Amino acid sequence: MRVADFDFDLPPGLIAQEPPPERGASRLLCLDRDDGRISHHRFAELPALLAAGDLIVVNDTRVFPARLIGYRLPGGGAAECFLVTPGEEPDTWAALVHPGQRLKPGSRMVFERNGQRLEAEVISRHFHGRRLIRLHAPSGAPISGLIHAIGHVPLPPYVKRDDTADDRERYQTVYARREGSIAAPTAGLHFTPEMLDALGRAGIERASITLHVGYGTFQPVRVEDVESHRMEAEAYEVGEEAAAALSRALQAGRRVVSVGTTTTRTLESLSVEADGTVRPQRGETALFIHPGHRFTIVQGLVTNFHLPRSSLLMLVSAFAGRAQVLAAYREAIDRGYRFYSYGDAMLIL
């Protein structure tokens, strides 16, 4: 299958630049994957669109302010550093840096904000523009605290504006608990505490897993053949409560509805015993879900609208069929749905 098979034209004006005025106020396109029927709703209607006994599974990862903006030493030229994953040694990080051609091993950067200062040195160069850097605090303050004080919310590149103080709250799910992501699991941004309560009252169970979203989830697909693409590994954990909830649902034949592609990749990476038992598990997954994947756990999906030619669109197409998904995208475009991280949502059942 060709990557070009997952292309579509999207008017730039439909790319959401801001979150909706209120969390949970988004629109919701519902796609029946059995017959391709499409219906249109508000996200607040989700409890009525699901069924009592469904198990909805969310990703409780928390985004940290991974984008550092500062200047180079010597010279003072602009520099930017995007923290990706912690290194093996203390205070080291794998990072994307800019300008990459100037930031060679030995280069130094300074980041200052809110009266705080953080310094960085490039230790080594790696693939796809990555650098290993070491962070240093002249004040002796904890590095993690300085990252939070100085760092910027890592909004996706298609959001063409600077981050604001509001993004620290809106680019985070209300159930975020475990810090470690450089991007939000955006399907979860629509949920409010009131919505979670309404789901519970409707007899819909909820479980939380963790997958720390890394650069690999959003890296461009640089190959022409879908099957040649490789995902980067991301850390996940499914604790005892989530494993027990999944086991009960699978053994009773109840529907498991995944909130987001990151949750889906985690669930589909799990080992399931012959009797439907899921044990607590942790590890890394590099699972790339594309058409041809046989789903073993996920039977429903809440997701946003994704980039053309992206691995996320391929995952959704694997679940609901490429032709049906692209038809739904065309209708969403015709009706002015908002796309991408701060955009509207789909429910696929």
C-alpha positions in Angstrom: 0.0 0.0 0.0 1.3 3.5 -0.9 1.6 6.4 1.5 0.0 8.5 -1.3 -3.2 6.5 -0.8 -3.6 8.4 2.5 -3.4 11.9 1.1 -6.3 14.4 1.0 -6.7 18.2 0.5 -7.4 20.2 3.6 -8.2 23.9 3.5 -5.7 25.7 5.8 -8.5 27.6 7.5 -9.8 24.3 9.0 -6.6 23.7 11.0 -7.6 24.7 14.5 -5.2 27.3 15.9 -7.0 27.7 19.3 -8.9 25.3 21.5 -12.7 25.7 21.5 -14.0 28.4 23.9 -14.9 25.7 26.5 -13.5 22.3 26.9 -15.9 19.7 25.6 -17.7 22.1 23.2 -16.3 20.4 20.1 -18.3 18.7 17.4 -18.3 14.9 17.0 -18.6 13.0 13.8 -19.8 9.4 14.4 -18.8 6.7 11.8 -20.3 3.3 11.8 -17.5 1.1 10.5 -19.8 -1.8 9.5 -21.8 0.2 6.9 -20.1 3.6 6.6 -23.0 5.6 8.0 -22.1 9.0 9.3 -23.9 11.1 11.8 -23.1 14.5 13.4 -23.3 15.4 17.1 -21.7 17.5 19.8 -19.1 15.9 21.9 -21.3 16.3 25.0 -23.5 13.6 23.5 -20.9 10.9 23.8 -22.4 9.1 26.8 -25.7 8.6 24.8 -23.7 7.3 21.8 -22.0 4.6 23.9 -23.7 1.7 25.6 -23.9 0.7 29.3 -21.2 -1.9 29.9 -18.7 -0.3 27.5 -15.2 0.1 28.8 -13.6 3.4 27.8 -9.8 3.5 28.1 -7.8 6.7 28.4 -4.1 7.7 28.4 -3.3 9.5 31.6 0.1 10.8 30.5 1.0 14.4 31.3 2.7 16.8 28.9 5.8 18.7 30.2 7.1 22.0 28.7 9.7 20.4 26.5 10.5 23.4 24.3 13.4 25.6 25.4 14.0 28.9 23.6 17.2 30.9 24.1 20.5 31.8 22.5 23.9 30.4 21.6 27.2 31.0 23.3 29.3 32.7 22.1 27.6 35.1 19.7 24.1 35.3 21.1 22.3 33.9 18.0 18.9 32.4 18.5 18.8 28.7 19.6 16.0 26.3 20.3 16.0 22.9 22.0 13.2 20.4 22.0 13.6 17.8 24.8 12.6 14.4 23.6 13.6 11.7 26.1 15.9 11.6 29.1 19.4 10.3 28.6 21.0 7.5 30.5 23.2 9.9 32.5 21.8 12.5 35.0 20.7 15.8 33.4 21.2 14.5 29.8 18.5 14.5 27.2 18.0 13.4 23.6 16.9 16.6 21.9 16.1 18.2 18.6 18.0 21.5 18.2 17.8 24.5 16.0 19.8 25.7 14.1 21.1 22.2 13.7 24.0 23.0 11.4 25.5 25.4 14.0 24.9 23.4 17.1 27.7 20.8 16.9 29.3 18.9 19.8 30.7 21.4 22.3 28.2 24.1 21.4 26.5 25.8 24.3 23.1 27.4 24.7 21.4 29.5 27.4 17.7 29.6 28.2 16.2 32.3 30.4 12.7 33.0 31.5 10.9 34.3 34.6 14.2 35.2 36.2 15.5 31.6 35.9 18.5 30.4 33.8 19.3 27.0 32.4 22.4 26.2 30.3 22.9 23.3 27.8 25.9 21.8 26.1 25.7 19.6 23.0 27.5 16.3 23.8 27.1 14.3 20.6 25.2 14.2 17.3 22.7 11.4 16.4 20.3 10.4 13.6 17.5 12.6 12.2 19.0 15.8 13.7 19.0 14.5 17.3 21.6 15.7 19.7 22.5 14.4 23.2 22.7 17.5 25.4 23.6 18.0 29.1 21.6 20.6 31.1 23.2 22.7 33.9 21.7 25.1 36.4 24.2 27.8 37.5 21.9 28.5 40.5 22.1 24.9 41.6 18.3 24.6 41.4 16.8 21.3 40.4 16.8 20.8 36.6 13.3 19.5 36.5 11.9 22.6 38.2 13.8 24.9 35.8 12.4 23.0 32.8 8.9 23.8 34.1 9.8 27.4 34.8 11.6 28.1 31.5 10.1 25.6 29.1 7.3 26.4 26.6 4.3 24.2 25.8 5.3 22.0 22.8 2.4 22.9 20.5 2.5 21.1 17.2 4.2 22.9 14.2 0.8 23.4 12.4 -0.3 25.7 15.3 1.1 28.9 13.8 1.3 31.0 17.0 3.3 31.2 20.2 2.2 29.2 23.2 0.3 31.1 25.9 -0.3 30.6 29.6 -3.7 29.1 28.8 -2.1 26.3 26.7 -0.5 24.9 29.9 -4.0 23.9 31.0 -5.8 23.4 27.7 -3.0 21.3 26.0 -3.5 18.8 28.8 -6.3 16.3 29.6 -8.2 16.7 32.8 -7.2 13.2 33.8 -3.4 13.7 33.1 -1.4 12.2 36.0 1.9 10.8 34.9 4.4 13.3 33.4 6.5 12.3 30.4 4.9 13.3 27.1 6.1 15.9 24.6 2.6 16.0 23.0 -0.8 15.6 24.3 -3.0 12.6 23.6 -5.3 15.0 21.9 -8.5 12.9 21.7 -8.7 13.2 25.4 -8.6 17.0 25.4 -12.4 17.1 24.8 -13.3 15.4 28.1 -14.4 17.4 31.2 -15.0 16.2 34.7 -18.7 16.5 34.1 -18.4 14.3 31.0 -16.5 11.7 33.0 -19.3 11.7 35.6 -21.9 11.4 33.0 -20.2 8.4 31.5 -20.2 6.8 34.9 -23.9 7.5 35.4 -24.6 5.9 32.0 -23.0 2.6 33.2 -19.8 3.1 31.1 -16.6 2.0 32.9 -13.4 3.8 32.6 -9.8 2.6 32.9 -6.5 4.5 32.6 -3.3 3.3 31.0 -0.1 5.3 30.3 1.9 5.8 27.1 4.4 8.7 27.1 3.9 10.3 23.7 7.3 10.8 22.0 8.4 12.2 18.7 7.8 8.9 17.0 4.0 9.2 17.2 4.2 12.3 15.0 7.4 11.7 12.9 6.8 12.1 9.2 6.3 9.0 7.1 9.4 9.4 4.8 8.9 6.2 2.7 6.7 5.5 -0.3 5.4 2.1 0.8 3.4 2.0 4.0 4.9 -1.3 5.2 8.4 0.2 5.1 7.7 2.8 7.8 9.1 2.2 11.3 7.9 3.7 14.5 10.1 4.8 17.3 9.6 2.9 20.6 7.5 4.7 23.3 7.2 3.7 27.0 3.9 2.4 28.3 2.4 0.9 31.5 -0.8 -0.9 32.2 -1.4 -1.2 35.9 -3.4 -3.7 37.9 -6.7 -1.8 37.9 -6.6 -1.3 34.1 -5.6 -4.9 33.4 -8.4 -6.1 35.6 -10.9 -3.9 33.9 -9.8 -5.0 30.5 -10.0 -8.7 31.6 -13.5 -8.2 32.8 -14.6 -6.5 29.6 -13.0 -9.1 27.3 -14.3 -12.1 29.2 -17.8 -10.7 29.3 -17.8 -9.7 25.6 -18.2 -6.0 26.4 -16.9 -3.4 24.1 -13.6 -1.7 24.7 -13.5 1.9 23.4 -10.1 3.5 23.1 -9.6 7.2 23.5 -6.9 8.2 21.0 -4.4 6.6 18.8 -1.8 6.3 21.6 -4.2 4.4 23.8 -5.0 2.2 20.8 -1.3 1.4 20.1 -0.8 0.5 23.8 -3.8 -1.8 24.0 -3.0 -3.5 20.7 0.5 -4.1 22.0 -0.7 -6.1 25.0 -0.5 -9.8 25.5 -4.0 -11.4 26.1 -4.3 -14.9 27.4 -6.6 -17.4 25.8 -9.4 -16.8 28.4 -9.3 -13.0 27.8 -7.1 -12.3 30.8 -4.8 -9.2 30.6 -2.0 -9.0 33.1 -0.4 -5.8 34.3 2.4 -5.0 31.8 5.0 -2.3 31.1 7.6 -1.9 28.5 8.0 -0.1 25.1 6.0 -0.4 22.0 7.0 0.4 18.4 3.8 -1.0 17.0 2.8 0.5 13.7 -0.9 -0.1 13.0 -1.8 0.2 9.3 -4.5 -1.5 7.1 -4.1 -5.2 7.5 -3.7 -5.1 11.3 -6.0 -7.5 13.2 -7.4 -5.7 16.2 -7.5 -7.9 19.3 -8.8 -5.5 22.0 -10.1 -2.2 20.6 -13.7 -2.3 19.3 -14.4 1.4 19.4 -12.3 4.6 18.9 -12.5 8.2 19.9 -10.0 10.2 17.9 -9.3 13.6 16.3 -8.9 14.3 12.6 -5.3 13.7 11.5 -2.7 14.9 9.1 -2.6 13.6 5.5 -0.1 10.7 4.9 0.4 10.3 8.7 0.8 7.1 10.7 -2.2 8.3 12.8 -4.4 8.4 9.7 -3.2 4.9 8.8 -4.1 3.6 12.2 -7.7 5.0 11.9 -7.9 3.6 8.4 -6.9 0.2 9.7 -9.7 0.3 12.2 -12.5 1.6 10.0 -11.3 1.1 6.4 -9.4 3.6 4.3 -12.2 4.4 1.9 -14.7 5.0 4.7 -12.4 7.1 6.7 -11.4 9.3 3.8 -15.1 9.7 2.9 -15.8 10.8 6.5 -12.9 13.2 6.2 -14.4 14.7 3.0 -17.7 15.2 4.7 -16.0 16.7 7.7 -14.3 19.2 5.5 -17.5 20.0 3.6 -19.2 20.7 7.0 -16.3 22.8 8.3 -15.1 20.6 11.1 -11.9 21.8 12.8 -8.8 19.5 12.3 -5.8 18.3 14.3 -4.9 18.7 18.0 -7.3 21.5 19.0 -9.9 20.4 16.5 -13.1 18.4 16.6 -13.5 14.6 17.2 -14.6 11.4 15.6 -16.3 8.4 17.2 -15.9 5.1 15.3 -18.0 2.2 16.4 
